[in-house]
Amino acid sequence: MSPSGPERPAEGGGIRLQKVLAAAGLGSRRACEELIEAGRVTVNDERVTGQGRRVHPETDVIRVDTMRINTAPGLVYLALNKPRGYVTAMSDPEGRPTVGDLVAGRAERLFHVGRLDAETEGLLILTNDGELAHRLAHPSYEVPKTYLAEVLGPIARDVGRRLREGVELDDGIVRVDSFRLIDSSANRVMVEIVLHEGRKHVVRRALTAVGHPVQRLVRTSVGPVHLGSQKPGRLRPLSREELAGVFALVGM
């Protein structure tokens, strides 16, 4: 990365970098000027050290300490805890409750990234950034997803090995990235599965294939975005760190 001159303008005008950083929540205008002076800011992979740089927030890639900052006005990135019984769609001709009902009234035209079946709960990312939605959902980016599954027990010792090595489904072999036992009580067992597959009902089908049909299923993370203590039906914006992690994961 090469230094940028103090009065280097973005083509066609643009907005002063410190103003864009302040609008993105990086602090006061003066605090953002100090970030620039310290050499902690890059624009399109060029380090900026002077205060004259002008940028186009809609198109320029701006990073602070290598962490990409969302500066495009109007783009939103949201985490939803989808409740059980809700269809992953913005509307439903059969009148069933949908994800769209939970975001009704928002001005943005939102996309849900991937799907959770109606009976599966947990983390769903919503955005109006079509490129990010496409990359997160595309299998070539191998975005890891973590699930907690309640199954009937007891669990045989070789179940994790079988799932990691691969089990045959009707549409091909599925292999999980990791499997671990979380809790066990009587004949109910809680397990955690991480995989980057996106096939329909793949977690349920994989566990059924090894003899443990799912009683309850919750997705707890997508890449660096975690559900945490977020309540069912609640929506929140992705944190700056989560969003930077998502951008990095899909090469944006």
N, C-alpha and C positions, 0 to 999 in steps of 0.2 A: 504494500500500500504506500502511495506517495503522498507527501504533504500537499495540502491545498492552499493556494495563495489567499491572503486576507480579504481581497475584494473580488474573488472569483464568483461571477454570477451564474445562476442556472440559466440555461437557454430559455429565452422567452419570458424572463422576469422571475417569477417565483416569490417565495416568502422567506424572510430571514430565518435561518436555522434555529436561533435561540427562541424565537417566537413559536415555531412549530414544536420544539421540545417542551416548552412551557405549556402549550395547549394540550400536549399529550400526557401531562401530569408529572413531568420530571422535576418540577419545582418552579420557583420564581424565575423570571427572565434573567436576573443576575446569577442565580444558581446554575442555570443552563449555560450562561456565558462562561462560568468557571469550569463546567464539564468540557466545553469546547477548548478552552485555553489549556486544560490539562491533557489534551490529546486523547480524550476518552470517547470521542464521537467520530463515526465514519459515515460517509454518504456514498452509496454505491461502491463500497470497499476502498474508498479514499479517505485517509485520516484528515480531519479538519482541525486547524489550530487557530484560525483567525475568525473574527466576528462578522466579516462581510459576506459570508457564504449565503446564497439564496437557494432554496430548494423547491421542488414540486412535491408536496406531501402525498398526493394521490399516486405518484409513480416511483419516487425515489425510495431506495431502501436505506433506512437510517438505523444505525446501531449505536448503542452506548455500552461500552465494555463487552463488545461482541454480541450483546443481546438485542435482537431486532425489536424496534419500537413501532407500534401501530400508529401511524400518523395520518392515514387516509380518512378524511372526514366521511361519516355516514356508514362506515363498515363496523359491524358489531359481531362479537364472538361471545356466545353464551353457553353456559352449562345448565342443563335441566336434569332434575331427578325425576325421571318418568315413573309415574305410579303404575302399579299393576292394574290391568284392565283397560289401559289407554292404547289406542292404535297409533303406530308411528306413521302419521299422515297429517296433512294440514286440514283435511276435511274427509268425511266418510259418507258415502251415499246411503249406508244402512243406518246412519244416525248414531253410531257408537261414539263414545268419547274419544277425542284425538289429542295429539300433541298441539295441533292448531288451536284447540280450545284454551290451552294453557298459556298461549302467547297472543290471544285475541286482543286487539286494541293497539298492538305495536305497529308503528308506521312502516317498518322495514318488511320487505318480502324475504322471509327466512327460509333457508334450506335445512333439513335435518341431515346430519352426516351419518349415513348408514341407517340401519333399522334395529329396533328391538321388537320382538313379537309381543302381542298384547299382554301375555302373562308374565313377561320378563320386566323387571324393574331396573331402575338405575340410570347411569350416566348417558346422556345423549347430548352431543354438541350441536348447537344451532348457530347458523351464521348467514349473512348475505354476501359473503365472499365466495363466489362460485369456484374460483381456482383452488382455494384452500379446501373447500368441501370435496372437490373432485380428487385432489391428491390424498386427502385423509381416507377416502373410501376406496381408492384404487389399490388392488392387491400388490402391485409392484413396490409400493412404499413400505409394506409389511409393518403397519402400525400395530403395536401390541395392545391387546385389550385384556383386562383382568376381570374375572367373574368370581363371585361367591355362589356356590351351589349347595343347597341342602338336599341330601340324597338319603335313601334308605341304606342302613348299614347292617352289619359291620363291613368295613372296607378290607378287602384282601391285600396282602403286602405287595403284590405285583401289579396293582391297578395303575399306579403312577408310571411304572416302567412301560406297561403296555400302551398307555396313552402317549408317552414321549416317543416310543418307537413307531407308533402309528396303528390305528385301527381302521378296518375296512368299513366304509359306509356305501350306500347305494350309488353315490356319485363320486366315489374315489376315496383314497386314504386320507385321514386327518391325523396330524401330529400336533400335540400341544407343546408349547415352549417350556412350561413348567406346571407341576402339580404338587400340591401339598395338603396335608390334613390340618384343618384349623381347630376343629372341636368335635367331640363325640359324646353323645348322651343317649343311653339306651340304644334304640335302633335308628336314631337320627344322627347323621354325620354332616358336618360342614367342611367343604373342601374349597380350595382356591385353584383356579385354572387360569393360566395366561396363554393366549394364542393370538396369532395375527390373521387367522382365517376369517372370512366374511360370509361363508355360505349360510344359507337359511337354516335356522335351528341347529347350528353345528355343535354347540356346547351340549344341548339336550340330547342330540343324536349320538354324540361321542360317549357320553356317560351311560346312555341306555345300552350302547354296544358293549360296554364292559360290565353290564349287569347292575347298574345303579341309576334307575330313572330319577329325573330331577323332580323334587317336590316344590322347590322355590329357587329362583335364579335372579341374581342382582349383578349388574355390571358396575364395578367400582372404579375403574379407570380406563381412559383411552390415552395411550402414550403418557405424557407428563401431566395430564389433567386428571385430578382425583375427586371422587364424590365427597369424601370426608363425612362431615356431619350434616350435610345439606339435606333438608327434609323433602319428602315426596311432594311433587308438584311445584317446588320452588325453583326459581330461575335466578342465575347470578352471572355477571360478566366474568370472563376468564381473567385471571390476574395477569399482570405484565410478564411475570416469570413463566406462567403456564403458556401464554401466547407465544413468547419467544421460543420456548421449548418445542411447541407444535410447529412453528415455522422451520426451526432447525431440523426437526424430524423428517419433514417432507421437502427439504431443500429449497425453501423460499427465503 
